């Protein structure tokens, strides 16, 4: 818009300011930025990201009595955002600057239900307890033990279904390339198919799967090419359209941790504490859609040939043994 006498432009590209029908930056914010970060565009960072959280919290607390100290709480929550990112700079593009309201979505941390219980219980065996033991040697072995427990259950995080085609703004960084449900299919039906039991993978080319991978959706949801079955869900391929911005829920998770501890009084000023802790007591595996590093993060691409596949479980039992001598 400076015309052909703007000297800085002439030094960069002598022919850039040749007269024409339009100003030089009619199509590009900065036509002299070529390649590199932004691929010819100038990035603009602002603070228009927002988060909204609503929750209900209920807690029961049992004060120490009869050797029991216990807490239990429940949280129901709903979290929205226009910023589907979890990275260092929290940066992401809008679907379109013409209507930023389209970016309202469940946040990546929208966990609807969480139940936690935790506490300790002094076993009623030992000196001064319900089943009193006067013999110091017997009491030293079987008396005075305390057990602890932590149990946590939570529902799954949201996962966006994306189509993988750049139908808007040459970018799918915010899931702009949505999906299209087949006629008569509802999102609840898709969610039910994602709640199906895990099964071993069959019929796939040799070398494309491992023994620990599982199909985590109803087999009917996967087509013959191992992508999402178009009879239920399809990628959006219509140029200029966003498709449907749909979210399903990951698998629920729970974990139970236990501990046991005992205090020994050796001398008046010397004592020994023993502790054993078990994380994930039941060795319960966590099967979740860990391979959700697509675009945007936390999404599942319906055109992927591993659609509905979980790459393996996470979480294993760990044991922590500790002895502390104080003097």
C-alpha positions in Angstrom: 0.0 0.0 0.0 3.1 2.2 0.0 3.4 2.4 -3.8 6.6 1.8 -5.8 8.7 4.4 -4.0 8.9 2.7 -0.5 12.7 2.2 -0.3 12.8 -0.6 2.3 10.7 -2.9 0.0 13.0 -2.0 -2.9 16.0 -3.2 -1.0 14.4 -6.5 -0.2 12.9 -7.2 -3.6 13.4 -4.5 -6.3 10.4 -5.6 -8.4 8.0 -5.9 -5.4 6.4 -2.5 -5.9 5.7 -2.8 -9.5 2.3 -1.0 -10.1 -0.7 -3.3 -10.4 -4.4 -3.6 -9.8 -4.1 -4.1 -6.1 -1.9 -2.9 -3.2 1.1 -5.2 -2.6 -0.4 -6.6 0.7 -3.9 -7.2 -0.6 -3.6 -10.9 0.0 -0.8 -11.3 2.5 -0.3 -9.5 5.8 3.4 -9.3 4.9 4.4 -10.4 1.3 8.1 -10.1 2.1 8.1 -12.9 4.7 8.9 -16.0 2.7 9.4 -19.4 4.2 10.5 -20.0 7.8 8.1 -19.8 10.7 4.6 -19.1 9.5 5.3 -20.2 5.9 5.0 -16.7 4.5 2.7 -15.2 7.1 3.2 -13.0 10.1 2.0 -14.6 13.4 -0.1 -12.5 15.8 -0.3 -13.6 19.5 -3.0 -12.2 21.8 -4.7 -13.1 25.0 -8.2 -14.0 23.8 -8.0 -17.5 25.2 -10.5 -18.2 28.0 -11.6 -21.1 30.3 -14.8 -21.6 32.1 -15.2 -24.1 35.0 -18.3 -25.1 37.0 -18.2 -27.7 39.7 -20.0 -29.3 42.6 -17.9 -30.7 45.4 -19.2 -32.9 48.3 -16.9 -34.1 51.0 -17.4 -36.5 54.0 -14.8 -36.4 56.7 -14.5 -38.9 59.6 -12.4 -37.5 62.4 -10.1 -39.9 64.2 -12.2 -42.2 66.3 -11.8 -45.9 67.1 -8.6 -45.9 65.1 -10.2 -44.6 61.9 -9.4 -41.4 60.1 -11.2 -41.3 56.8 -12.2 -38.8 54.0 -14.3 -39.3 50.9 -15.2 -36.7 48.3 -17.0 -36.4 45.0 -16.6 -33.8 42.3 -18.9 -33.1 39.4 -17.6 -30.6 37.0 -17.9 -29.1 33.5 -15.1 -27.2 31.8 -15.2 -25.2 28.5 -12.5 -23.3 26.6 -11.7 -21.8 23.2 -8.1 -22.9 23.5 -7.6 -26.6 22.7 -4.0 -26.6 23.6 -1.8 -28.0 26.4 1.7 -26.8 25.6 4.3 -24.3 26.7 2.9 -21.2 25.0 -0.8 -22.2 24.9 -1.0 -21.0 21.3 -3.5 -22.2 18.7 -5.4 -20.7 15.7 -9.1 -19.9 15.7 -11.3 -21.9 13.4 -12.1 -18.6 11.7 -11.7 -15.0 12.7 -15.2 -14.3 11.3 -16.9 -16.2 14.2 -14.7 -17.0 17.2 -17.7 -18.4 19.0 -17.2 -21.6 17.0 -14.2 -22.4 19.1 -16.1 -23.0 22.3 -15.6 -26.7 23.2 -15.0 -29.0 26.2 -11.5 -28.3 27.6 -8.9 -31.1 27.6 -9.4 -31.2 31.4 -13.1 -31.6 31.3 -13.4 -34.6 33.7 -17.1 -34.9 34.7 -16.9 -37.2 37.7 -14.2 -37.8 40.3 -14.6 -40.0 43.4 -11.8 -40.2 46.0 -11.5 -41.9 49.3 -8.5 -42.0 51.5 -7.6 -42.6 55.2 -5.9 -44.7 57.8 -7.0 -47.4 60.2 -5.1 -48.5 63.3 -5.6 -52.3 63.5 -7.2 -53.2 66.8 -4.4 -55.5 67.9 -1.6 -54.4 70.2 -0.8 -52.6 73.5 -3.6 -50.3 74.5 -5.9 -51.4 71.6 -9.1 -53.4 71.5 -7.2 -56.7 71.6 -4.6 -55.8 74.1 -1.2 -57.5 74.1 0.9 -57.2 77.2 3.8 -59.2 76.0 6.2 -56.7 74.5 7.8 -59.3 72.1 4.5 -60.5 70.7 3.2 -56.9 70.5 6.4 -55.9 68.7 5.6 -58.4 66.0 1.8 -58.3 65.5 0.7 -55.3 67.4 0.5 -51.6 66.5 0.1 -51.8 62.7 -1.7 -49.1 60.8 -3.0 -49.5 57.2 -3.7 -46.7 54.8 -5.8 -46.6 51.6 -6.3 -44.2 48.6 -8.9 -45.0 46.0 -9.5 -42.7 43.0 -12.0 -43.1 40.2 -12.5 -40.6 37.3 -14.4 -40.6 34.1 -12.5 -40.1 30.8 -11.3 -36.9 29.2 -12.8 -35.6 25.9 -11.4 -36.7 22.6 -12.2 -34.9 19.4 -13.1 -36.8 16.2 -11.3 -35.2 13.3 -11.3 -35.8 9.5 -7.7 -35.0 8.5 -8.6 -32.8 5.5 -7.7 -29.1 5.4 -11.0 -27.8 4.3 -10.7 -24.3 6.0 -7.7 -21.9 6.2 -5.3 -24.6 5.1 -5.0 -25.7 8.8 -6.5 -28.3 11.0 -4.8 -27.2 14.1 -8.0 -26.7 16.0 -10.0 -29.6 14.5 -11.5 -27.4 11.8 -11.5 -30.5 9.5 -14.4 -32.1 11.4 -16.4 -35.1 10.7 -19.8 -36.0 9.4 -22.1 -38.5 10.9 -23.9 -40.8 8.5 -27.7 -40.3 8.2 -29.5 -41.7 11.2 -26.4 -42.0 13.3 -26.1 -40.1 16.6 -23.1 -39.2 18.8 -24.5 -41.3 21.6 -24.3 -44.4 19.3 -20.7 -43.6 18.5 -19.9 -43.2 22.2 -21.5 -46.6 23.0 -19.3 -48.1 20.3 -16.2 -46.6 22.0 -17.4 -48.2 25.3 -17.1 -51.7 23.9 -14.8 -54.3 25.5 -11.2 -54.6 24.3 -10.5 -57.3 21.7 -7.3 -58.5 20.1 -6.5 -57.2 16.6 -7.2 -59.6 13.7 -7.0 -59.4 10.0 -4.4 -56.7 9.8 -1.2 -56.9 7.6 1.7 -58.6 9.3 4.1 -56.3 11.1 1.5 -53.4 11.5 0.4 -54.4 15.0 2.0 -55.6 18.3 0.7 -58.2 20.8 -0.1 -55.5 23.4 -2.4 -53.5 21.0 -6.1 -53.8 21.3 -9.2 -52.7 19.3 -11.1 -50.6 21.8 -14.2 -49.9 19.8 -17.1 -52.0 18.4 -15.7 -53.8 15.4 -18.6 -52.5 13.3 -17.2 -49.0 13.7 -14.0 -50.0 11.8 -14.2 -50.4 8.0 -12.4 -53.0 5.8 -9.5 -50.5 5.3 -9.1 -50.2 9.1 -10.3 -46.6 9.0 -13.6 -45.5 10.5 -16.6 -47.2 8.9 -18.3 -44.7 6.5 -21.6 -46.3 7.4 -21.3 -44.5 10.8 -18.9 -41.6 10.4 -17.0 -39.9 7.6 -14.3 -37.2 7.3 -15.5 -33.8 6.2 -14.2 -33.2 2.6 -16.3 -30.2 1.6 -14.1 -27.1 0.9 -14.9 -24.1 3.1 -17.0 -26.1 5.6 -16.0 -27.1 9.1 -17.9 -30.3 9.4 -19.2 -31.4 12.8 -17.1 -30.7 15.9 -17.7 -33.9 17.8 -16.2 -35.2 21.1 -16.4 -38.6 22.7 -15.1 -39.7 26.1 -11.9 -41.7 26.8 -12.0 -44.8 29.0 -12.7 -44.4 32.7 -9.9 -44.9 35.1 -9.4 -46.0 38.7 -6.5 -46.7 41.0 -6.3 -48.2 44.5 -3.1 -47.6 46.6 -2.5 -49.3 50.0 0.1 -48.9 52.7 1.0 -50.5 56.0 3.2 -49.0 58.7 4.4 -49.7 62.2 6.2 -47.8 65.0 8.8 -49.6 67.2 10.1 -48.0 70.4 13.5 -49.4 71.0 14.9 -47.2 73.7 13.6 -44.0 75.4 15.1 -41.8 72.7 15.4 -44.4 69.8 12.6 -45.5 67.6 12.2 -47.4 64.3 9.4 -46.9 61.8 8.7 -49.4 59.0 6.6 -48.5 56.0 5.4 -50.5 52.9 3.4 -48.8 50.2 1.8 -50.3 47.1 0.9 -48.1 44.2 -1.8 -49.6 42.0 -2.4 -52.5 44.4 -4.4 -54.6 42.0 -1.9 -54.1 39.2 -4.9 -52.8 37.2 -3.8 -51.7 33.6 -4.9 -48.4 32.3 -6.2 -48.8 28.7 -6.6 -45.4 27.2 -6.2 -43.7 23.8 -2.6 -42.7 24.5 -1.9 -42.1 20.8 -3.8 -38.9 20.6 -1.0 -36.7 19.4 -2.8 -35.8 16.2 -4.0 -32.3 15.3 -5.3 -30.9 17.5 -3.8 -32.7 20.5 -6.2 -35.1 22.1 -7.9 -36.0 18.9 -8.7 -39.2 16.9 -8.5 -39.1 13.1 -11.2 -41.1 11.5 -9.1 -41.6 8.4 -6.2 -43.2 10.4 -5.6 -46.9 9.5 -5.3 -47.5 13.3 -8.6 -45.9 14.2 -10.0 -47.2 17.5 -6.7 -49.0 18.4 -5.1 -48.6 21.8 -1.3 -49.1 21.6 -1.1 -50.8 25.0 -1.8 -50.4 28.7 0.0 -48.1 31.1 0.3 -48.3 34.8 1.9 -51.1 36.9 2.1 -52.0 40.5 5.1 -50.5 42.4 6.2 -51.2 45.9 8.0 -48.8 48.2 9.7 -50.2 51.3 11.2 -47.8 53.9 12.8 -48.1 57.3 13.5 -45.0 59.4 15.6 -45.0 62.5 15.3 -42.0 64.7 17.6 -41.3 67.7 
